[in-house]
Amino acid sequence: MNPDVVKVATMVNSNKDVRNILNLIRNYHNQVPLIAIGMGELGIETRTKGPKLGSYLTYGCVNNGKIASPGQISIRTIRDAWKN
């Protein structure tokens, strides 16, 4: 297989799950374009830190009232996180 992009999206239930997703990005983003996010409240960290670690992209919504998946945050929240 020679995929153009690999996407991993899974519900996270612990901080260990978050670390595993962030480590996946760190270790494999140079081998294939990789999108890896955690869903749910704990997954927010993967949505803000993932692109800084090499994730191909992240997902956000225009406003918090119209989320498409659990833990999805607004584009404004993502931008604010990236400023720090």
Phi, psi and omega in degrees: 000143179224075185288152174286319180213143174249131178241131174236121177224121184215153176289134177254140183240358182204166176295331177296320176300317179298312179301320180298318179294315180296322176292323175303313179298310181304317189275339188235354184296338178279347182268329180202143174304124190232130171248120179224120179223151172257139179262158182097173183304316180293336182287349181306320180300323180291331180285330180268323183271335184308307181298328178293334181266354177122000176299138185301322177196174174227173181242138175216168178243160181294319174218157186296342181281350185234056180282151180256343179208157181301131179087358179293139183242167182285157176301322178299317179296320177297312179300318179297320179295322181289339179288336183268000000 
